[in-house]
Structures are given as structure tokens and as C-alpha cells.
């Protein structure tokens, strides 16, 4: 009777090429680096200075959708902070968001339901956030 260790070794050597042929290829190329995210200031401009005091029911519903959209972006870490500014010359909204490019920042802001519906307008500018709570 043959040596069982030699028999096992022979079986493994015979089976190796088949096992390697079925194994997924290992990609030796490094994964592409994630894009560097910049900070962007978004100003949300309402249709009129008195908007916070006299919005219609339809406008109010759009602003509820606006809030839900940005709350979701905040949960994802895209929106850093945001809220209304009660300037005596007219209310407006501000947001700080993170995106790789200005185009991406504009696309995020333009996807706001209140902007898509034509209710609010946006201005977008790159910014550096110097102070944030931990």
C-alpha cells in the first residue's frame, strides 16, 4: 500500500491548477484615491424678502420637502450645517456642504426640491470652514 501522505500530496498537486483557475484574479493595481472634498457655501434665495411671513400652503409644502432633503444630506455628512438667516432686509437660507467640485456642489444644491420647483434660487461659492464644534 502506498504512503498516505504521498498520496495526499499527489492529489493536492494535481488539483492545484484547477483551484487557481477558479480563483478570482487579484487586482494588484491600487484603488483610485477618493476625491478631496472641499467646503461650499450655498445661499438659498427665496422669491421675496417677506417669504418667511407670507408663504402660501404650496410654498410651505415645498419648504418641508426642502427641509427633509437637507436633513438627509446632513445625515450623510454632505451638509455640515444650515438654516435660515433672519436678516431685516429679507430672510434667506445658508448651507455649508462638502463636495469635490463646484459642479457637484451646484448639483446638490439644485436638487433641493424648492430649487427644482423654481421657488428658491441658489448662489454657490467655495469656502474654508475654520471653526466647527467637535
C-alpha positions in Angstrom: 0.0 0.0 0.0 1.3 3.4 -0.9 2.2 6.1 1.7 -1.0 8.1 2.5 1.0 11.3 2.9 2.5 10.9 -0.6 -1.0 10.1 -2.0 -2.5 13.2 -0.4 0.4 15.4 -1.7 0.0 14.0 -5.2 -3.8 14.8 -5.1 -3.1 18.3 -3.9 -0.5 18.9 -6.6 -2.9 17.6 -9.3 -5.8 19.7 -8.0 -3.8 23.0 -7.6 -4.0 24.2 -11.3 -7.8 23.7 -11.3 -8.2 25.6 -8.0 -6.1 28.5 -9.2 -8.1 28.7 -12.5 -11.3 29.1 -10.5 -9.9 31.7 -8.0 -10.8 35.3 -8.8 -8.0 37.4 -10.1 -6.3 39.6 -7.6 -6.0 43.2 -8.8 -2.6 44.4 -8.0 -3.3 48.0 -9.0 -4.0 50.4 -6.2 -7.6 51.5 -5.7 -8.2 55.1 -7.0 -8.0 57.7 -4.3 -11.2 59.2 -3.1 -11.7 62.8 -4.4 -10.7 65.5 -2.0 -13.8 67.2 -0.6 -14.0 70.9 -0.4 -16.4 73.1 1.5 -19.0 75.1 -0.3 -21.2 77.9 0.9 -24.7 77.8 -0.5 -27.1 80.8 -0.2 -30.7 79.9 -0.7 -32.6 83.0 -2.0 -36.4 83.0 -1.6 -38.8 84.6 -4.0 -39.4 87.6 -1.8 -38.0 89.3 1.3 -41.1 88.5 3.3 -41.2 84.8 2.4 -40.9 83.6 6.0 -44.0 85.6 6.9 -46.3 85.1 3.9 -45.6 81.8 2.2 -48.5 80.0 0.6 -49.6 76.5 1.5 -48.0 75.2 -1.7 -44.7 77.0 -0.8 -44.8 75.7 2.7 -45.1 72.1 1.4 -42.1 72.7 -0.8 -40.1 74.1 2.1 -41.0 71.0 4.1 -39.5 68.9 1.3 -36.5 71.2 1.3 -36.0 70.6 5.0 -36.3 66.8 4.6 -33.8 66.9 1.6 -31.1 68.8 3.6 -31.7 66.8 6.8 -30.9 63.7 4.7 -27.8 65.3 3.3 -26.8 66.2 6.9 -27.2 62.6 8.0 -25.0 61.5 5.1 -22.3 64.0 6.1 -22.7 66.1 3.0 -24.3 69.1 4.7 -22.2 70.4 7.5 -24.7 73.0 8.8 -27.6 75.1 7.5 -30.6 77.2 8.4 -32.5 80.4 7.9 -31.0 83.9 8.4 -33.5 86.4 9.6 -31.9 89.5 8.0 -34.0 92.6 8.5 -33.7 93.2 4.7 -35.2 89.8 4.0 -34.8 86.2 5.1 -32.5 83.8 3.2 -31.0 80.4 3.8 -27.4 79.3 4.3 -25.8 75.9 4.0 -22.3 74.6 4.2 -21.8 71.5 2.2 -18.9 69.2 1.2 -18.3 68.3 -2.5 -15.3 67.6 -4.7 -16.1 70.2 -7.3 -18.2 73.3 -7.8 -20.3 71.4 -10.3 -21.1 68.7 -7.7 -21.9 71.4 -5.1 -24.3 73.1 -7.6 -25.9 69.8 -8.5 -26.5 69.0 -4.8 -28.0 72.5 -4.2 -30.0 72.3 -7.4 -31.5 69.0 -6.3 -33.2 70.8 -3.4 -37.0 70.4 -4.1 -37.6 74.1 -3.6 -34.9 74.9 -6.1 -36.1 72.3 -8.6 -39.6 73.7 -8.4 -38.3 77.2 -9.2 -39.3 78.6 -5.8 -35.8 79.4 -4.5 -32.6 80.3 -6.2 -29.1 79.4 -5.2 -25.6 81.0 -5.1 -22.6 78.7 -4.5 -19.1 79.7 -3.5 -16.1 77.8 -2.2 -15.3 78.4 1.4 -13.0 77.2 4.1 -14.7 76.2 7.3 -12.3 77.4 10.1 -14.3 76.7 13.2 -16.7 73.8 14.0 -17.7 72.2 17.3 -16.2 68.8 17.9 
